[in-house]
Amino acid sequence: MRRSRLVGCGAYLPDRVLSNDDLAGRIDTSDEWIRTRTGIGQRHVAADDELTSDLACAASRKALESAGVDAADLDLIVLATSTPDNTFPATATKLQARLGMTGGIAFDVQAVCAGFVCALSVADSMIRSGGADTALIVGAETYSRILDWDDRQTCVLFGDGSGAAVLRAEDGDGTSDDRGVLAVRMRSDGRHYQALYVDGGVSTTQTSGYLRMQGREVFRHAVANLAEIAGEALEAAGLTPADVDWLVPHQANRRIIDATGKKLGIPAEKTIVTVERHANTSSASIPLALAAGIDDGRIASGDLLVMEAIGGGLVWGAGVVRL
Ligand code: UT7
Protein backbone atom coordinates (compact mmCIF):
# COMPACT_ATOMS: atom_id res chain seq x y z
CA MET A 1 0.00 0.00 0.00
CA ARG A 2 1.31 3.44 -0.97
CA ARG A 3 1.84 5.69 2.07
CA SER A 4 3.12 9.24 2.67
CA ARG A 5 6.05 9.03 5.05
CA LEU A 6 7.01 12.17 7.00
CA VAL A 7 10.77 12.32 6.45
CA GLY A 8 11.73 15.75 7.77
CA CYS A 9 10.47 18.92 9.36
CA GLY A 10 11.66 22.44 10.10
CA ALA A 11 10.51 25.66 11.73
CA TYR A 12 11.19 29.36 11.68
CA LEU A 13 10.26 32.12 14.10
CA PRO A 14 10.96 35.83 13.51
CA ASP A 15 13.60 37.39 15.78
CA ARG A 16 11.34 40.02 17.34
CA VAL A 17 9.67 38.84 20.57
CA LEU A 18 6.77 40.61 22.27
CA SER A 19 6.18 39.63 25.92
CA ASN A 20 2.90 39.86 27.80
CA ASP A 21 4.41 42.72 29.79
CA ASP A 22 5.21 44.55 26.53
CA LEU A 23 1.50 44.33 25.63
CA ALA A 24 0.42 45.33 29.16
CA GLY A 25 2.41 48.53 28.60
CA ARG A 26 0.18 49.42 25.63
CA ILE A 27 -3.32 48.07 26.36
CA ASP A 28 -5.46 47.20 29.39
CA THR A 29 -4.22 43.65 30.04
CA SER A 30 -1.74 41.84 32.28
CA ASP A 31 0.75 38.99 32.16
CA GLU A 32 -1.32 37.30 34.87
CA TRP A 33 -4.59 37.43 32.84
CA ILE A 34 -2.96 36.20 29.61
CA ARG A 35 -1.07 33.34 31.31
CA THR A 36 -4.02 32.17 33.40
CA ARG A 37 -6.59 32.25 30.59
CA THR A 38 -4.39 31.04 27.72
CA GLY A 39 -0.97 29.79 28.88
CA ILE A 40 0.70 32.33 26.56
CA GLY A 41 3.85 34.11 27.80
CA GLN A 42 5.19 35.70 24.60
CA ARG A 43 4.82 35.74 20.82
CA HIS A 44 7.14 36.32 17.86
CA VAL A 45 6.37 39.15 15.44
CA ALA A 46 7.68 39.43 11.87
CA ALA A 47 9.92 42.37 10.98
CA ASP A 48 8.23 45.08 8.90
CA ASP A 49 9.85 43.82 5.71
CA GLU A 50 9.35 40.13 6.50
CA LEU A 51 6.56 38.44 4.52
CA THR A 52 4.70 35.17 4.99
CA SER A 53 6.73 33.78 2.06
CA ASP A 54 9.99 34.67 3.86
CA LEU A 55 8.88 32.74 6.95
CA ALA A 56 7.70 29.83 4.79
CA CYS A 57 10.98 29.76 2.87
CA ALA A 58 13.12 29.66 6.04
CA ALA A 59 11.09 26.79 7.57
CA SER A 60 10.97 24.90 4.26
CA ARG A 61 14.74 25.03 3.78
CA LYS A 62 15.20 23.51 7.24
CA ALA A 63 12.60 20.81 6.54
CA LEU A 64 14.27 19.89 3.23
CA GLU A 65 17.67 19.77 4.91
CA SER A 66 16.43 17.54 7.73
CA ALA A 67 14.79 15.24 5.15
CA GLY A 68 17.89 15.17 2.94
CA VAL A 69 15.65 16.13 0.01
CA ASP A 70 16.63 18.52 -2.77
CA ALA A 71 13.97 21.11 -3.67
CA ALA A 72 14.35 20.08 -7.32
CA ASP A 73 12.99 16.65 -6.36
CA LEU A 74 9.73 18.05 -4.95
CA ASP A 75 6.66 17.62 -7.13
CA LEU A 76 4.13 19.18 -4.75
CA ILE A 77 3.95 22.14 -2.34
CA VAL A 78 0.81 22.69 -0.29
CA LEU A 79 1.08 25.90 1.71
CA ALA A 80 -1.51 26.55 4.40
CA THR A 81 -1.97 30.23 5.15
CA SER A 82 -4.68 32.78 5.83
CA THR A 83 -2.18 35.65 5.58
CA PRO A 84 -0.81 35.26 2.02
CA ASP A 85 1.66 37.78 0.57
CA ASN A 86 -0.90 38.87 -2.05
CA THR A 87 -4.51 38.03 -2.80
CA PHE A 88 -3.14 36.00 -5.69
CA PRO A 89 -1.12 34.18 -6.92
CA ALA A 90 -0.72 31.54 -4.25
CA THR A 91 2.17 32.27 -1.88
CA ALA A 92 3.17 28.65 -2.56
CA THR A 93 4.23 29.59 -6.10
CA LYS A 94 6.60 32.26 -4.77
CA LEU A 95 8.00 29.67 -2.38
CA GLN A 96 8.34 27.20 -5.27
CA ALA A 97 10.47 29.66 -7.26
CA ARG A 98 12.61 30.65 -4.27
CA LEU A 99 13.35 27.03 -3.39
CA GLY A 100 14.33 26.27 -7.00
CA MET A 101 11.56 23.78 -7.69
CA THR A 102 10.61 24.04 -11.36
CA GLY A 103 8.31 21.05 -11.94
CA GLY A 104 5.20 19.79 -10.19
CA ILE A 105 2.52 22.00 -8.66
CA ALA A 106 2.42 24.48 -5.78
CA PHE A 107 -0.77 25.91 -4.33
CA ASP A 108 -2.23 27.33 -1.10
CA VAL A 109 -4.99 25.96 1.10
CA GLN A 110 -7.07 28.21 3.31
CA ALA A 111 -8.42 26.45 6.39
CA VAL A 112 -7.18 29.01 8.92
CA CYS A 113 -5.86 27.31 12.10
CA ALA A 114 -6.76 23.86 10.71
CA GLY A 115 -4.67 24.62 7.61
CA PHE A 116 -1.75 22.32 8.37
CA VAL A 117 -4.01 19.30 8.92
CA CYS A 118 -5.78 20.22 5.68
CA ALA A 119 -2.43 20.46 3.82
CA LEU A 120 -1.48 17.07 5.29
CA SER A 121 -4.76 15.61 4.08
CA VAL A 122 -4.45 17.05 0.54
CA ALA A 123 -0.78 16.07 0.10
CA ASP A 124 -1.38 12.58 1.52
CA SER A 125 -4.33 12.05 -0.85
CA MET A 126 -2.26 13.17 -3.84
CA ILE A 127 0.67 10.96 -2.87
CA ARG A 128 -1.48 7.90 -2.24
CA SER A 129 -3.34 8.34 -5.55
CA GLY A 130 -0.03 8.59 -7.46
CA GLY A 131 -0.38 12.32 -8.22
CA ALA A 132 2.84 13.19 -6.38
CA ASP A 133 5.90 11.43 -4.97
CA THR A 134 7.61 14.04 -2.79
CA ALA A 135 5.65 16.84 -1.15
CA LEU A 136 6.42 19.84 1.02
CA ILE A 137 3.62 20.92 3.35
CA VAL A 138 3.93 24.28 5.05
CA GLY A 139 2.03 26.40 7.56
CA ALA A 140 3.11 30.05 7.49
CA GLU A 141 1.44 33.10 9.00
CA THR A 142 1.93 36.79 9.72
CA TYR A 143 -1.13 37.36 11.93
CA SER A 144 0.51 40.51 13.34
CA ARG A 145 -0.72 42.18 10.11
CA ILE A 146 -4.40 41.32 10.69
CA LEU A 147 -4.58 42.01 14.42
CA ASP A 148 -6.37 45.00 15.84
CA TRP A 149 -3.66 45.97 18.35
CA ASP A 150 -6.23 47.95 20.35
CA ASP A 151 -8.50 44.90 20.85
CA ARG A 152 -7.25 43.14 23.98
CA GLN A 153 -9.62 40.21 23.37
CA THR A 154 -7.65 39.13 20.27
CA CYS A 155 -4.26 40.85 19.96
CA VAL A 156 -2.76 39.06 22.97
CA LEU A 157 -3.51 35.63 21.52
CA PHE A 158 -1.61 35.37 18.23
CA GLY A 159 1.93 35.30 16.90
CA ASP A 160 3.86 34.92 13.62
CA GLY A 161 5.82 31.86 12.53
CA SER A 162 6.18 29.00 10.11
CA GLY A 163 6.70 25.24 10.11
CA ALA A 164 7.12 22.73 7.29
CA ALA A 165 7.33 19.00 6.70
CA VAL A 166 8.42 16.79 3.81
CA LEU A 167 6.31 13.78 2.81
CA ARG A 168 7.64 11.04 0.54
CA ALA A 169 5.83 8.13 -1.09
CA GLU A 170 6.80 4.79 0.37
CA ASP A 171 5.30 1.31 0.27
CA GLY A 172 3.76 0.02 3.48
CA ASP A 173 1.95 -3.19 4.42
CA GLY A 174 -1.37 -1.38 4.83
CA THR A 175 -1.40 -2.06 8.58
CA SER A 176 -1.45 0.31 11.55
CA ASP A 177 2.24 -0.55 12.11
CA ASP A 178 3.18 1.24 8.88
CA ARG A 179 5.19 4.44 9.04
CA GLY A 180 3.65 7.53 7.48
CA VAL A 181 0.24 9.18 7.42
CA LEU A 182 -2.18 6.51 8.69
CA ALA A 183 -5.42 8.54 8.65
CA VAL A 184 -6.71 12.11 8.43
CA ARG A 185 -10.24 13.29 9.22
CA MET A 186 -11.54 16.82 8.49
CA ARG A 187 -14.85 18.64 9.09
CA SER A 188 -16.30 22.12 8.73
CA ASP A 189 -19.48 23.84 9.85
CA GLY A 190 -19.97 27.16 8.04
CA ARG A 191 -22.88 28.15 10.27
CA HIS A 192 -20.14 29.46 12.61
CA TYR A 193 -18.51 31.69 9.95
CA GLN A 194 -18.84 34.77 12.19
CA ALA A 195 -17.34 33.11 15.28
CA LEU A 196 -13.81 33.76 14.01
CA TYR A 197 -13.32 35.84 10.88
CA VAL A 198 -11.50 38.81 9.36
CA ASP A 199 -13.79 41.81 8.86
CA GLY A 200 -12.30 42.76 5.48
CA GLY A 201 -11.46 41.19 2.16
CA VAL A 202 -11.27 41.67 -1.59
CA SER A 203 -14.94 41.12 -2.28
CA THR A 204 -16.33 42.84 0.80
CA THR A 205 -14.33 45.94 1.77
CA GLN A 206 -11.31 45.91 -0.59
CA THR A 207 -9.16 46.15 2.57
CA SER A 208 -7.44 43.32 4.39
CA GLY A 209 -9.42 43.90 7.62
CA TYR A 210 -8.87 42.72 11.18
CA LEU A 211 -9.39 39.45 13.01
CA ARG A 212 -12.59 39.27 15.07
CA MET A 213 -13.44 36.40 17.39
CA GLN A 214 -16.19 35.31 19.71
CA GLY A 215 -13.64 33.63 21.98
CA ARG A 216 -16.02 31.79 24.27
CA GLU A 217 -17.96 30.26 21.36
CA VAL A 218 -14.78 29.07 19.61
CA PHE A 219 -13.52 27.68 22.93
CA ARG A 220 -16.75 25.68 23.41
CA HIS A 221 -16.55 24.16 19.91
CA ALA A 222 -12.85 23.38 20.32
CA VAL A 223 -13.38 21.42 23.49
CA ALA A 224 -16.42 19.63 22.02
CA ASN A 225 -14.93 18.72 18.62
CA LEU A 226 -11.18 18.14 18.87
CA ALA A 227 -11.15 14.97 20.97
CA GLU A 228 -13.99 13.55 18.88
CA ILE A 229 -12.22 14.05 15.52
CA ALA A 230 -8.90 12.79 16.93
CA GLY A 231 -10.75 9.67 18.13
CA GLU A 232 -12.27 9.23 14.66
CA ALA A 233 -8.88 9.52 12.96
CA LEU A 234 -7.36 7.00 15.38
CA GLU A 235 -10.23 4.59 14.80
CA ALA A 236 -9.82 4.95 11.02
CA ALA A 237 -6.15 3.99 11.48
CA GLY A 238 -7.14 0.96 13.59
CA LEU A 239 -5.60 2.51 16.71
CA THR A 240 -6.70 3.90 20.09
CA PRO A 241 -5.49 6.80 22.28
CA ALA A 242 -3.49 4.26 24.32
CA ASP A 243 -1.28 3.70 21.24
CA VAL A 244 -0.35 7.41 20.95
CA ASP A 245 3.19 8.46 21.85
CA TRP A 246 2.66 12.21 21.33
CA LEU A 247 -0.30 14.51 20.99
CA VAL A 248 0.87 17.44 18.82
CA PRO A 249 -2.08 19.84 19.08
CA HIS A 250 -2.82 23.23 17.59
CA GLN A 251 -1.53 25.76 20.12
CA ALA A 252 -4.38 28.20 20.74
CA ASN A 253 -4.98 27.91 24.45
CA ARG A 254 -3.42 25.73 27.16
CA ARG A 255 -6.87 25.07 28.62
CA ILE A 256 -8.14 23.68 25.27
CA ILE A 257 -5.01 21.52 24.91
CA ASP A 258 -5.45 20.12 28.45
CA ALA A 259 -9.19 19.50 28.03
CA THR A 260 -8.66 17.69 24.71
CA GLY A 261 -5.89 15.50 26.14
CA LYS A 262 -8.06 14.67 29.15
CA LYS A 263 -11.03 13.70 26.97
CA LEU A 264 -8.81 11.49 24.83
CA GLY A 265 -7.07 10.00 27.86
CA ILE A 266 -3.65 11.17 26.66
CA PRO A 267 -1.63 12.51 29.64
CA ALA A 268 0.06 15.92 29.71
CA GLU A 269 3.49 14.21 29.70
CA LYS A 270 2.69 12.95 26.19
CA THR A 271 1.58 16.33 24.85
CA ILE A 272 3.81 18.86 23.08
CA VAL A 273 3.00 22.37 24.33
CA THR A 274 4.63 25.45 22.79
CA VAL A 275 1.82 27.97 23.31
CA GLU A 276 3.76 29.64 26.14
CA ARG A 277 6.57 30.64 23.74
CA HIS A 278 4.82 30.92 20.35
CA ALA A 279 1.19 31.92 21.17
CA ASN A 280 -1.33 30.95 18.47
CA THR A 281 0.44 30.90 15.10
CA SER A 282 -2.61 29.47 13.29
CA SER A 283 -1.59 27.05 10.51
CA ALA A 284 2.05 27.16 11.65
CA SER A 285 1.41 25.97 15.20
CA ILE A 286 1.38 22.19 14.63
CA PRO A 287 4.59 22.01 12.56
CA LEU A 288 6.26 24.46 14.99
CA ALA A 289 5.31 22.15 17.89
CA LEU A 290 6.40 19.08 15.91
CA ALA A 291 9.80 20.61 15.15
CA ALA A 292 10.21 21.64 18.81
CA GLY A 293 9.44 18.08 20.00
CA ILE A 294 11.85 16.52 17.48
CA ASP A 295 14.61 19.08 18.10
CA ASP A 296 14.61 18.58 21.88
CA GLY A 297 14.68 14.79 21.46
CA ARG A 298 11.26 13.98 22.89
CA ILE A 299 9.69 12.85 19.61
CA ALA A 300 11.65 9.98 18.07
CA SER A 301 11.59 8.01 14.86
CA GLY A 302 8.80 5.40 14.92
CA ASP A 303 6.62 7.38 17.39
CA LEU A 304 2.88 7.56 16.80
CA LEU A 305 1.62 11.17 16.63
CA VAL A 306 -1.85 12.67 16.69
CA MET A 307 -2.17 16.22 15.34
CA GLU A 308 -5.43 18.14 15.78
CA ALA A 309 -6.63 21.69 15.14
CA ILE A 310 -9.70 23.91 14.89
CA GLY A 311 -10.08 27.39 13.48
CA GLY A 312 -12.15 29.88 11.51
CA GLY A 313 -14.95 28.44 9.39
CA LEU A 314 -15.28 26.65 11.70
CA VAL A 315 -12.96 23.97 10.27
CA TRP A 316 -11.39 21.21 12.33
CA GLY A 317 -9.44 18.04 11.74
CA ALA A 318 -6.97 15.48 13.02
CA GLY A 319 -4.18 13.41 11.51
CA VAL A 320 -2.51 10.23 12.73
CA VAL A 321 1.12 9.84 11.65
CA ARG A 322 3.77 7.28 12.54
CA LEU A 323 7.20 8.88 12.14
O1 UT7 B 1 -6.95 29.16 16.80
C1 UT7 B 1 -8.28 29.36 16.55
C2 UT7 B 1 -9.07 28.92 17.66
N1 UT7 B 1 -9.16 29.95 18.66
C3 UT7 B 1 -9.28 29.58 19.90
O2 UT7 B 1 -9.22 28.41 20.18
C4 UT7 B 1 -9.59 30.61 20.95
C5 UT7 B 1 -10.66 30.08 21.83
N2 UT7 B 1 -11.03 30.96 22.90
C6 UT7 B 1 -10.21 31.20 23.96
O3 UT7 B 1 -9.10 30.74 24.01
C7 UT7 B 1 -10.77 32.01 25.09
O4 UT7 B 1 -12.15 32.15 24.95
C8 UT7 B 1 -10.12 33.43 25.24
C9 UT7 B 1 -8.68 33.25 25.70
C10 UT7 B 1 -10.17 34.16 23.92
C11 UT7 B 1 -10.85 34.24 26.29
O5 UT7 B 1 -10.86 33.55 27.54
P1 UT7 B 1 -12.21 33.46 28.40
O6 UT7 B 1 -11.86 32.77 29.63
O7 UT7 B 1 -13.25 32.86 27.48
O8 UT7 B 1 -12.48 34.99 28.72
P2 UT7 B 1 -13.75 35.87 28.33
O9 UT7 B 1 -13.75 36.19 26.88
O10 UT7 B 1 -14.96 35.22 28.90
O11 UT7 B 1 -13.46 37.20 29.12
C12 UT7 B 1 -13.42 37.23 30.56
C13 UT7 B 1 -13.10 38.63 31.00
C14 UT7 B 1 -13.97 39.70 30.34
O12 UT7 B 1 -14.23 40.70 31.31
P3 UT7 B 1 -15.64 40.76 32.07
O13 UT7 B 1 -16.66 40.93 30.99
O14 UT7 B 1 -15.76 39.45 32.80
O15 UT7 B 1 -15.47 41.95 32.96
C15 UT7 B 1 -13.08 40.28 29.27
O16 UT7 B 1 -13.39 41.61 28.94
O17 UT7 B 1 -11.76 38.96 30.66
C16 UT7 B 1 -11.73 40.20 29.93
N3 UT7 B 1 -10.63 40.17 28.99
C17 UT7 B 1 -9.39 40.55 29.30
N4 UT7 B 1 -8.85 41.04 30.43
C18 UT7 B 1 -7.53 41.32 30.41
C19 UT7 B 1 -10.65 39.74 27.71
N5 UT7 B 1 -9.42 39.85 27.17
C20 UT7 B 1 -8.62 40.35 28.14
C21 UT7 B 1 -7.26 40.66 28.19
N6 UT7 B 1 -6.75 41.13 29.34
N7 UT7 B 1 -6.43 40.49 27.13
Residues whose N, C-alpha, C, O or C-beta is under 5 A from the ligand:
A	BS01	UT7	D28 T29 S30 W33 R37 T38 C113 R152 Q153 V156 G215 R216 V218 F219 A222 A252 N253 N280 I310 G311
